[in-house]
Every structure is written in structure tokens, then in C-alpha cells.
């Protein structure tokens, strides 16, 4: 398994949101972000992430920072999508 070219970092404001998640949802968020980091192509435009990650009834918003080579979790919380 190769090391992702980008690291996953968490914005300080997102830590308190993560603390409220069930352990299994937290793990799924972490794995989804690691997956994004492993799929980022260095040198792509600096546009923000095209869509948030939806994990169960939660949504995680992140940015891809090509200059610092990181995927930054900005916010995680309940999805507002209606069934």
C-alpha cells in the first residue's frame, strides 16, 4: 500500500464536531477522508472540493489544499437532505 501524497488534517473547529459522532461514524469519516487524500492528483487546480462526503446521515465538508498537499476537514454534522 502506498502512502497518500496528501495528508488529512482537521480544522480545530471540526474537532468538537467529531467528538459528538458515534465511533463507527467517526471511523467512516476518517476512512473517507483518507480515500480522498489518496486519490488527489497533485497539480490539479486549486478549486475547492466538488461535493461533500456523505456518511450515513452525516455530511463532511473538506477542502483540498494543493499548496500544502493536504485534505482539510472543515465541518461535519447532520445531513440536511430530506428523504
C-alpha positions in Angstrom: 0.0 0.0 0.0 1.4 3.4 -1.0 1.4 6.4 1.3 -1.1 9.1 0.2 0.6 12.1 -1.5 -1.7 14.3 0.6 -2.2 14.3 4.4 -5.5 14.6 6.2 -5.8 17.4 8.7 -8.7 18.6 10.8 -9.6 22.2 11.3 -9.7 23.0 15.1 -13.4 23.8 14.9 -14.2 20.4 13.5 -12.6 18.5 16.4 -15.6 19.3 18.7 -18.0 18.2 16.0 -16.1 14.9 15.6 -16.2 14.3 19.3 -20.0 14.1 19.1 -20.0 11.3 16.5 -20.6 7.7 17.2 -17.3 5.8 16.9 -18.3 3.9 13.8 -19.3 7.1 12.0 -16.1 8.8 13.1 -14.1 5.8 11.6 -16.1 6.1 8.3 -15.4 9.8 8.1 -11.7 9.2 8.7 -11.5 6.4 6.1 -13.4 8.5 3.5 -11.0 11.4 4.0 -8.0 9.1 3.7 -9.5 7.8 0.5 -9.9 11.4 -0.9 -6.3 12.1 0.1 -5.0 9.0 -1.8 -7.0 9.9 -4.9 -6.0 13.6 -5.2 -3.9 14.4 -8.2 -1.1 16.8 -7.4 -1.1 19.8 -9.7 -4.9 19.9 -10.2 -6.5 23.4 -10.0 -6.9 24.9 -6.6 -10.7 24.7 -6.8 -12.5 23.6 -3.6 -13.9 20.1 -3.2 -16.7 19.5 -5.7 -19.0 17.8 -3.2 -19.1 17.0 0.5 -18.7 13.4 1.8 -22.0 11.9 2.9 -21.6 9.1 5.5 -24.9 7.7 6.7 -26.9 10.7 8.0 -23.8 12.9 8.4 -22.0 15.2 5.9 -18.4 16.2 6.0 -17.2 19.3 4.2 -13.5 19.5 3.3 -11.1 21.5 1.2 -8.2 20.2 -0.9 -5.1 22.4 -0.4 -2.7 21.7 -3.2 0.0 24.1 -2.0 0.2 22.4 1.4 -0.7 19.0 0.0 -3.5 18.3 2.4 -7.2 17.5 2.6 -8.6 19.7 5.4 -11.8 18.6 7.2 -13.7 21.9 7.8 -17.0 20.7 9.2 -19.0 17.6 10.0 -22.6 17.4 11.0 -26.1 16.0 10.3 -27.2 16.0 6.7 -30.0 18.3 5.8 -31.2 16.2 2.9 -34.8 15.1 3.1 -35.8 11.5 2.3 
